[in-house]
Structure formats: structure tokens, C-alpha cells
Amino acid sequence: MALRGVRVLELAGLAPAPLCGQILADFGAQVVRVDRFRSAAIHADVQGRGKRSLALDLKQPRGAETLTRLCQKADVLLEPFRPGVMENLNLGPDVLLKNNPRLIYARLTGFGNSGAYSKMAGHDINYLAVSGVLSRLGRKDENPYAPVNLLADFAGGGVMCALGIIIALYERTKSGKGQVIDASMVEGAAYLSSFLWKSQNLGLWNRPRGENLLDSGAPFYETYKTSDGKFMAVGALEPQFYKQLISGLGLDSDKLPDQYDFSGWPEMKRRFTDLFSKKTQAEWCEIFDYTDACVTPVLSFDDVVSHPHNKERGTFLKNDQEEISPRPSPLLSRTPATPSTRRDPFIGEHTEEILLDSGFSKEEIAQLKALKVIESNKPKANL
Ligand SMILES: C[C@H](CCC[C@H](C)C(=O)SCCNC(=O)CCNC(=O)[C@H](O)C(C)(C)COP(=O)(O)OP(=O)(O)OC[C@H]1O[C@@H](n2cnc3c(N)ncnc32)[C@H](O)[C@@H]1OP(=O)(O)O)[C@H]1CC[C@H]2[C@@H]3[C@H](O)C[C@@H]4C[C@H](O)CC[C@]4(C)[C@H]3C[C@H](O)[C@]12C
């Protein structure tokens, strides 16, 4: 796998850093999740695929020393805390990069490591708001709407941070040096929105929220309810594809307003809504599947795995606990990701083996355990 041999220490956090670590693990990195003790853990990590867990109390000087020692042999440290937390633990970049100048020290925060808001608590919706993106999301005459926590947490945060890590690893092959990555979810989300900024001159975003081409203003870029309570997604932007949509709906284009005549959009939306409500999702699929009308079913989590296209591509996989999740993407032809099929690790499941692998002696491990600096939790046998 592409990232084989890359050693990552991921300090346990909420959603974005776990996704970043999971991406690295899926593509072959050895990812150790550094957890708080089981009794102190606040959130359950559901993105632990392919990781091992070390439970370590960083608040104790011996705990911080242990992490410092682990960082000497690591390629990447991923930390998800509020700015200043790592420095308070004597684990800031100055200390760790001095010990290991090749270390890539990735800081995944909401507002960044500096700036007026940097020390404030927040979540996806707050970062998306400050990025400017949230103001553009939502339907006409409704409040802005955050699409779950996908945009800031995962796309602008977890994925962007993984990209930063890969770029820094690549750069290190030339310079031999590590560096600090300041991955702010506000800036990650803003960066993702580059197209929205750059396309303003095209007239795509001049109208109020929910009245533009790609924000549910256009009748040909919208979802429609079907007679069985399901939905179809329509994305027929180009005239040649729009023509196929119109024909599939049984309409006569000569009797309709021009596709890009904004004044005709509300009426066209009403007509499309009415038409789509007359057939089931399956009936619409019979009409539109394998055409260029850009019309597809909105698949539920129940239906998506068994959809023929996804089945053929193996888009979803099952682990050995029968849990279904999406296969890593993208597909690399020679060195594809081969994600672990094992269940996610328990907190502290691999504490001892990780320390042994990293050169700690059995005596040192026993001492750390006696001092309650580390915790070891073995899964109960399944009898
Ligand atoms: C599923 C929900 C999560 C959704 C994600 C959400 C939408 C997001 O947006 S995630 C993005 C959050 N933001 C960031 O990550 C930005 C960067 N980080 C921060 O800004 C902050 O970390 C923070 C604001 C996120 C949290 O601040 P906090 O004050 O808690 O922490 P920090 O200041 O960073 O300091 C960390 C302290 O911890 C110490 N530490 C760390 N590691 C160790 C260690 N190994 N040993 C010792 N000490 C350690 C560190 O030293 C710091 O100490 P100090 O403060 O003293 O310096 C879920 C969200 C809520 C969940 C529910 C909830 O928890 C209740 C239930 C709990 C139950 O167990 C399960 C069900 C719940 C209902 C649970 C369900 C879900 O998990 C949630 C809904």
C-alpha cells in the first residue's frame, strides 16, 4: 500500500482527526491512536479502522515523556486540541521537532492556531459559518443550512489535513525535514469554496440564497419527490442533457421557456414537481437510467449498498463484524488501499505491544502501568 512504513500518532479527538487518521491507515500507514483512559474518554471513536490504540495519560509528566519518546520514531503527529493544549503539556512543536526534526506535526483545529477566535470552542457549523460558505447554503427564504457535519469537519478538516500531511511527507523526501501543519477547518472549508468565489463573475451567484443555478434555484438542479415517497436528483445543466430530461418527462421543449430564463424557473419547478410525483422512483429509473439526462435516484442507506452500480464497483464493504462502511477512495491502480476488515480497536487494546514495538522494555512498561501512566485493556474472550 502507498503509505506502508509511515508511522502516525493520532491523539484521540472528535470527528475530523479520526477521519484523517483513518484515511492514512486505509492507505497503509501504521496509525496509533493515543487515547485517554477508558474512564476519562468522552467520545467514542467510530473511525478507528486499521488503527491500534494506546491509552496514555498525557497529563502526567511521564505520560508526556512517553509521547515525546514515541514521537522520536514517528513520521506524523496528528493533534486535534484547542491551541495551547499541547504547549501546556510540554508537547508543542518546538519540543517535539527539536527531538525529531523529520516529524510532521499536524494541528487540526477549528479556527486555526492563531487569530481572534482561535481559542474558542466550536463545531462544524461554527467553522462553516466563519468560512462564509454557510451563508450560501440553504433554500430560498429559509435560514442557512449546514449539511450534517460533512463540509468543515470532514472535507475542510479531516481530508484537507490528510492532504497537508501527504504534501509534507512528499516535501520531506527532498528536504529531509518535517514541519508544522496548521489545518484550520474554517480555512479548509473556505478553500473548498474557491469555485464559488471565482465563478461570481459568471453570474452564477448574483441572486439571493436558494435562487441560483446550483443552490436549488434552478428547476433542472433539484430533487423531486416520487409517488412512493422517495426522491430523484436532477442535475441537467447543459442544454443537450436538459433536452433529454425534458423528453424523459414527456414535455415538449417548444412549449417551454428557455432553460436559462430565470423568470421561468419557479413555474418550471412546479411542473417538474407535479410530474415527478406521478411515478415511483423505480419507474423514473426505468426512464432515466443509462441516459444522459443527469437524473438519478436519491438512494437511502438501505438501498445504496445493493444498487447495481455500487455493487459492481464494490463501493461499500463489510468488516468481520458485518458493519458496512464506504470503501476508501480514490482507487489507486498499483497500490490500492486495502482497509482492515477488523473491528475498531478498544481503548488501550494495544498499549503494551505498541510500547514494545517502540523500544520500551518490559520493565519500563510495567513501571508505567504501576504508576497509572498507561492503561491496558484486553477485549473479553467471545466464549
Ligand atoms: C458525534 C458528536 C461529535 C460531532 C462532531 C462535531 C459536529 C464537530 O464539529 S467535531 C470538531 C470539533 N472541533 C475541533 O476538533 C477543533 C479543535 N478542537 C477544539 O477546539 C477542542 O478540542 C474542542 C472545542 C473540540 C473541545 O474542547 P475541550 O475543552 O473539550 O478540549 P481541549 O480544549 O481541546 O483540551 C483537551 C483536554 O484534554 C486533555 N487530554 C487530551 N488527551 C489526553 C490524554 N491522553 N490524557 C490526558 N489528558 C488528555 C488535554 O490535556 C486538555 O486538557 P486541558 O483542558 O486541561 O488543557 C459527539 C459530540 C458530543 C457527543 C455526545 C456527548 O459526549 C454525550 C454522550 C457521551 C456518551 O459517552 C456517548 C453518547 C453521547 C450522547 C455523545 C455522542 C456523540 O459522541 C456526540 C454527540
The ligand as an SDF file (V2000), in Angstrom:
LIG
                    3D

 79 85  0  0  0  0  0  0  0  0999 V2000
  -20.7550   12.7850   17.3540 C   0  0  0  0  0  0  0  0  0  0  0  0
  -20.5720   14.1210   18.0480 C   0  0  0  0  0  0  0  0  0  0  0  0
  -19.3800   14.8020   17.5100 C   0  0  0  0  0  0  0  0  0  0  0  0
  -19.7780   15.5380   16.3040 C   0  0  0  0  0  0  0  0  0  0  0  0
  -18.6420   16.3270   15.7710 C   0  0  0  0  0  0  0  0  0  0  0  0
  -18.9140   17.7330   15.8170 C   0  0  0  0  0  0  0  0  0  0  0  0
  -20.0670   18.1710   14.9420 C   0  0  0  0  0  0  0  0  0  0  0  0
  -17.6590   18.5240   15.3870 C   0  0  0  0  0  0  0  0  0  0  0  0
  -17.7450   19.5640   14.8300 O   0  0  0  0  0  0  0  0  0  0  0  0
  -16.1070   17.9090   15.7770 S   0  0  0  0  0  0  0  0  0  0  0  0
  -14.9850   19.2590   15.6170 C   0  0  0  0  0  0  0  0  0  0  0  0
  -14.7120   19.8750   16.9110 C   0  0  0  0  0  0  0  0  0  0  0  0
  -13.6950   20.8730   16.8700 N   0  0  0  0  0  0  0  0  0  0  0  0
  -12.3990   20.5770   16.8130 C   0  0  0  0  0  0  0  0  0  0  0  0
  -11.9840   19.4430   16.7810 O   0  0  0  0  0  0  0  0  0  0  0  0
  -11.4710   21.7750   16.7400 C   0  0  0  0  0  0  0  0  0  0  0  0
  -10.2160   21.6290   17.5950 C   0  0  0  0  0  0  0  0  0  0  0  0
  -10.5410   21.2570   18.9510 N   0  0  0  0  0  0  0  0  0  0  0  0
  -11.1120   22.0950   19.8380 C   0  0  0  0  0  0  0  0  0  0  0  0
  -11.3610   23.2680   19.5970 O   0  0  0  0  0  0  0  0  0  0  0  0
  -11.4580   21.4780   21.1870 C   0  0  0  0  0  0  0  0  0  0  0  0
  -10.7460   20.2970   21.3450 O   0  0  0  0  0  0  0  0  0  0  0  0
  -12.9560   21.2190   21.3520 C   0  0  0  0  0  0  0  0  0  0  0  0
  -13.7390   22.5330   21.3550 C   0  0  0  0  0  0  0  0  0  0  0  0
  -13.4960   20.2950   20.2610 C   0  0  0  0  0  0  0  0  0  0  0  0
  -13.1810   20.5070   22.6920 C   0  0  0  0  0  0  0  0  0  0  0  0
  -12.7500   21.3500   23.7230 O   0  0  0  0  0  0  0  0  0  0  0  0
  -12.3090   20.7400   25.1130 P   0  0  0  0  0  0  0  0  0  0  0  0
  -12.3180   21.8550   26.0950 O   0  0  0  0  0  0  0  0  0  0  0  0
  -13.1280   19.5370   25.4530 O   0  0  0  0  0  0  0  0  0  0  0  0
  -10.8380   20.1630   24.7910 O   0  0  0  0  0  0  0  0  0  0  0  0
   -9.4660   20.9130   24.5510 P   0  0  0  0  0  0  0  0  0  0  0  0
   -9.5210   22.3460   24.9660 O   0  0  0  0  0  0  0  0  0  0  0  0
   -9.0080   20.6420   23.1750 O   0  0  0  0  0  0  0  0  0  0  0  0
   -8.4970   20.1800   25.5930 O   0  0  0  0  0  0  0  0  0  0  0  0
   -8.3550   18.7940   25.6250 C   0  0  0  0  0  0  0  0  0  0  0  0
   -8.0540   18.4270   27.0630 C   0  0  0  0  0  0  0  0  0  0  0  0
   -7.9290   17.0250   27.1300 O   0  0  0  0  0  0  0  0  0  0  0  0
   -6.6520   16.7030   27.6690 C   0  0  0  0  0  0  0  0  0  0  0  0
   -6.2170   15.4300   27.0660 N   0  0  0  0  0  0  0  0  0  0  0  0
   -6.2730   15.0620   25.7820 C   0  0  0  0  0  0  0  0  0  0  0  0
   -5.7860   13.8430   25.6110 N   0  0  0  0  0  0  0  0  0  0  0  0
   -5.3810   13.4150   26.8260 C   0  0  0  0  0  0  0  0  0  0  0  0
   -4.7690   12.2240   27.3210 C   0  0  0  0  0  0  0  0  0  0  0  0
   -4.4610   11.1920   26.5180 N   0  0  0  0  0  0  0  0  0  0  0  0
   -4.5050   12.1640   28.6380 N   0  0  0  0  0  0  0  0  0  0  0  0
   -4.8290   13.1760   29.4720 C   0  0  0  0  0  0  0  0  0  0  0  0
   -5.4020   14.3200   29.0690 N   0  0  0  0  0  0  0  0  0  0  0  0
   -5.6710   14.4340   27.7640 C   0  0  0  0  0  0  0  0  0  0  0  0
   -5.7770   17.8530   27.2730 C   0  0  0  0  0  0  0  0  0  0  0  0
   -4.6310   17.9110   28.0490 O   0  0  0  0  0  0  0  0  0  0  0  0
   -6.7240   19.0130   27.5240 C   0  0  0  0  0  0  0  0  0  0  0  0
   -6.7870   19.2640   28.8950 O   0  0  0  0  0  0  0  0  0  0  0  0
   -6.9480   20.7760   29.4540 P   0  0  0  0  0  0  0  0  0  0  0  0
   -8.3130   21.2390   29.0300 O   0  0  0  0  0  0  0  0  0  0  0  0
   -6.8060   20.6390   30.9460 O   0  0  0  0  0  0  0  0  0  0  0  0
   -5.8570   21.6040   28.8300 O   0  0  0  0  0  0  0  0  0  0  0  0
  -20.4410   13.8980   19.7000 C   0  0  0  0  0  0  0  0  0  0  0  0
  -20.3230   15.2960   20.3950 C   0  0  0  0  0  0  0  0  0  0  0  0
  -20.9670   15.1140   21.7740 C   0  0  0  0  0  0  0  0  0  0  0  0
  -21.1240   13.6170   21.9030 C   0  0  0  0  0  0  0  0  0  0  0  0
  -22.1220   13.0920   22.9410 C   0  0  0  0  0  0  0  0  0  0  0  0
  -21.7350   13.5820   24.3650 C   0  0  0  0  0  0  0  0  0  0  0  0
  -20.3290   13.3410   24.6220 O   0  0  0  0  0  0  0  0  0  0  0  0
  -22.6100   12.9290   25.4610 C   0  0  0  0  0  0  0  0  0  0  0  0
  -22.6940   11.3890   25.3460 C   0  0  0  0  0  0  0  0  0  0  0  0
  -21.3880   10.7040   25.8100 C   0  0  0  0  0  0  0  0  0  0  0  0
  -21.5070    9.1610   25.7000 C   0  0  0  0  0  0  0  0  0  0  0  0
  -20.2300    8.5880   26.0720 O   0  0  0  0  0  0  0  0  0  0  0  0
  -21.8530    8.7610   24.2410 C   0  0  0  0  0  0  0  0  0  0  0  0
  -23.1640    9.4080   23.8250 C   0  0  0  0  0  0  0  0  0  0  0  0
  -23.1110   10.9520   23.9230 C   0  0  0  0  0  0  0  0  0  0  0  0
  -24.5360   11.4240   23.6670 C   0  0  0  0  0  0  0  0  0  0  0  0
  -22.1140   11.5410   22.8710 C   0  0  0  0  0  0  0  0  0  0  0  0
  -22.4810   11.0690   21.4340 C   0  0  0  0  0  0  0  0  0  0  0  0
  -21.5340   11.6650   20.3900 C   0  0  0  0  0  0  0  0  0  0  0  0
  -20.2110   11.1530   20.5740 O   0  0  0  0  0  0  0  0  0  0  0  0
  -21.5350   13.2060   20.4760 C   0  0  0  0  0  0  0  0  0  0  0  0
  -22.8960   13.7490   20.1100 C   0  0  0  0  0  0  0  0  0  0  0  0
  1  2  1  0
  2  3  1  0
  2 58  1  0
  3  4  1  0
  4  5  1  0
  5  6  1  0
  6  7  1  0
  6  8  1  0
  8  9  2  0
  8 10  1  0
 10 11  1  0
 11 12  1  0
 12 13  1  0
 13 14  1  0
 14 15  2  0
 14 16  1  0
 16 17  1  0
 17 18  1  0
 18 19  1  0
 19 20  2  0
 19 21  1  0
 21 22  1  0
 21 23  1  0
 23 24  1  0
 23 25  1  0
 23 26  1  0
 26 27  1  0
 27 28  1  0
 28 29  2  0
 28 30  1  0
 28 31  1  0
 31 32  1  0
 32 33  2  0
 32 34  1  0
 32 35  1  0
 35 36  1  0
 36 37  1  0
 37 38  1  0
 37 52  1  0
 38 39  1  0
 39 40  1  0
 39 50  1  0
 40 41  1  0
 40 49  1  0
 41 42  2  0
 42 43  1  0
 43 44  1  0
 43 49  2  0
 44 45  1  0
 44 46  2  0
 46 47  1  0
 47 48  2  0
 48 49  1  0
 50 51  1  0
 50 52  1  0
 52 53  1  0
 53 54  1  0
 54 55  2  0
 54 56  1  0
 54 57  1  0
 58 59  1  0
 58 78  1  0
 59 60  1  0
 60 61  1  0
 61 62  1  0
 61 78  1  0
 62 63  1  0
 62 74  1  0
 63 64  1  0
 63 65  1  0
 65 66  1  0
 66 67  1  0
 66 72  1  0
 67 68  1  0
 68 69  1  0
 68 70  1  0
 70 71  1  0
 71 72  1  0
 72 73  1  0
 72 74  1  0
 74 75  1  0
 75 76  1  0
 76 77  1  0
 76 78  1  0
 78 79  1  0
M  END
$$$$
